[in-house]
Amino acid sequence: MTAPLTGLLDQLRACRWIDLTHAFAPGIPHYAGFPDEQRTALYHFDEGVGTMGAGFLAHEYRHVGQWGTHCDPPAHFERDGRTQDQIGVEEMILPLVVLDVRAAVAADPDLELGAAHVLAHEAEHGEIPPGCFVAAAFGWAAKWPDGEAMANRDAGGVAHSPGWGVDALQLLVERRGVTAIGHDVTDTDPGARVSAGEVPAESYILGADRWQLELMANLDALPPRGALIVATWPKPLGGSGFPARAFAIVP
């Protein structure tokens, strides 16, 4: 390894590394239209436990692509959009911007993060540069893994959870040139919109050839600016979504 790369690694090791990923398992919060995960031990160390044999541990996992902390590629909503394997590795490490709207959500769980919230952030921290990953910290990860708490449904079955507004995403995509977004809620759109069958924000961001991470963890531990995000996932050919492993590197 050359000296410059060794020095870079030393710099990275001196940073804080923050896991932005929830561990997934059967029963975690998920979109109501998806089946729960099924996990089977095909092989196990103990005789009679695995369904196919003993001597080592191997599981079969059955779950939808949009499971746990996961990546939605454009193809999730766009017929001709990029699939999971078509997102280049150069998009998997990005400058990280965090829009912290937890205080506003505490006052209004139906909050729709709008352009005004983005501009207020920029008034304090400067304009968001192109090529960033912009995460919305709604504070919803504190409810994980309680699916009922995350849905926050009223007596009529309507969910009350925060989400993005289309005007904020238009600002970030069309005027700031961001690469991707993320959030700690189940859906891009506020819960009341999803309950009504409306998903304008998710339709917009994926239709704009951007990808997103949903159900992120530990966004409250991040600074508004200055960190990097590393987001990775398996590479299913033609994949429409898959669980991700994401983490932040904070100076």
N, C-alpha and C positions, 0 to 999 in steps of 0.2 A: 504494500500500500504506500502511495506517495505521501510525502510530508504534508502537502496541503489538505489531502483528504483526511489524514490522521488528525490534523488540527480542527477540521470541521467536525469530526466525530466527537472530539473532546468538548467542543463548544456545545454540541447538542446534548451530550451527557450531563452538562452543567445546568441544563434547563429543567423546568418542571414538565413532566409528562402526565397528561390527564386523559384517562380513558373516557370516551364519549359514547360508549356502547353498553346497552343493557344485555345481560345474559338471557338467552331465550330458553323456553321450556314449555311443555304443554300447560295450557291455562293462562298464558300471559295475555294482556290486552291486545286486541286486534280488531280489524274491520269486521263488523257483524256478519257480513256476507261470506266470510271465509271460514272453512272448517278449522277445528283445533289441530294442533300438532299431534302426531302419533309417533311414538318412539319405542323401538323394539330392540332388545339385546339379541342379536343373532348368534353371537358367540360370547361366552363368559368364562372367567377363570374357574368357576365352580361347575362341576358336572351337574347337569339337570336344570341349570338356570337359563342358558342360551337356547334358542329354538333350533339351532343348527349344529351346535358343537361346543366344546369346551377347550380351555387352554390359553385363550387370550380374549380381550374385550373388543367387540365391534358392534356398533349400533346401526340400525336402519332408521333414518329420519324421514318423516313424511310431513311436509308443510308447504304452504304457498310461498311464492317468492317474497311477497311483502310480509315478512315475518320478523318480529322483534325490531331492533334497530336495523333499518334496511335502506337500500338504494333503489330509487325509482328512476330508470332511464327514460328518455323521451318516448320510447316504444310502449311504455305502460299505458299511455293515452293516445299516442299518435301512430296510425297504421304504418306510416313510412318513417317513423322516428328511429333514432339510433337505439340499438339493443345493448344489453349489458356488456357484451364483448367488444362493442364498437367504441366504448368510451376509453380514450387513450390514457396510459399511465401518467402522462404529463398533466392530466386534470386531477390526479389523485393526491397531489400535495399543493396546497394553495394558501395564500394569506387569508387569515380568518378575522372576520368582523362579527361582533356580537351585538345585536340589538336587544338590550335588556328592558323589557316592558313588564316585568313582574309586578311592580307597584300598580300599574294601570290594570293588570289582570285581577289583582286582589280586590280592586274596586268594581270591576266589571268582567266576570268570567266569559262573557260573550264578545270580548274585545276583538275587533278586526284591525290588525296592524296595518296602518295606512301610510300613505306617502308623508303625512305630517309627522309620523313617528320617525321615519327615516331622516327627514330634514332636521328634526330636533336633535337626533344623534349627530348628524353632520355639523350642526351649529356648535356642538361641544368638541367634537373630535376631528373635524375636517372632512372633506369630501371623500366618499368611498372610492378607492381607485379601481380600475378595471382588473378583471381576472381574479376577483376574490371569491371566497365562499362566505356567504352571509347567513348567520344563524340567528333565529328568533328564540330568545330565552323567555318563555312564557311562565316558567316555574312549574310546569305540569309534570316534570319528571319526579317531583317529590311525591306524587300519587302512585307511582309505579311500585309494585305490579298489580294494584287494585283496579281491575277493569271497570267496576261500577263507579269508583271515584273519578277515573279519567273520563268516562262518558258523561258523568254528572247530569243524568237525565231527570227531567221533571216528571210530575204525575202523568203527563200526557205522552211520555216517551221521547220528548225532544231533548237532544243533547245540548249541554251548555258548556262549551269549551272554546278557547280562543283559537285564532288562526290568522292567516294572511289575507289582506285585501288586494284586489287586482291592481289598484293604483300604486301600491308600494312595489309590487313586482314589476310593473311597467317602468317605474322609475329606475329600479335596480338593473333591469335588463337593457332597456332602450337608451337610457341616459348615462348609466354607470358601467355597463358592460360586464356585469358579474358572470362568473362561470357556473356557480351552483348555489343552492340554498339548503337550509336545514331547519329543523324545529324539534321541540320535545313533546309535541302532541301527536295524536294518531293520524290526523288528516291535515292537509295543507289548509283547507278552508275551515272556518269556525263551525262548531258542532251543529248549531241551529241550521246552517245552510246545508250541511251534509244530511241532516235529518229530513230536510225538505227535498232531497234529491238534487241539490245544486252543488256543483264543484267548479266554479269559475276560476278560482285561483290555481288549483292543480291543473286544470285544462290549459290555462295560460302558460304557466312556467314550463310544463313539459312540451307544449306546443311551440315554445320559443327555443327548443333544442337545448334546454338546460336540464340537468339532473338534480335530484334532491335526496337528502337523507331524512327519514322520519323516525320518530321515537328516539331521539338522541338523549344522552345522559350527561349530567355534570356541566351543563352550560353555565350554571351559576358560579362555577369555579374559575371562569375565564375572564380575562380583561376585555374591554371593548375593542382594543386594537393590539397589534404587535405579535400575536401568536400565529402559528402555522397549524393547519389541519392536514392530517394524513388519513385518507379514506380509502379502504380497500375492500374487495369482495371477490368471490370466485368468478370464473369466466365461462358461464354457460353459453354455448353458441345460440344466438338468437334470443337470449334471455330477456324477460320482461320485468325483472326485479329479483333481488336476492338479499339475504341478510348480509350486513356489512360489519366490518371492524374499523372503527374510526378512533383517532386519538389526536390530542392537541399537544404541540410543543410550545411551551411558554417561556420566554426569556426570564 
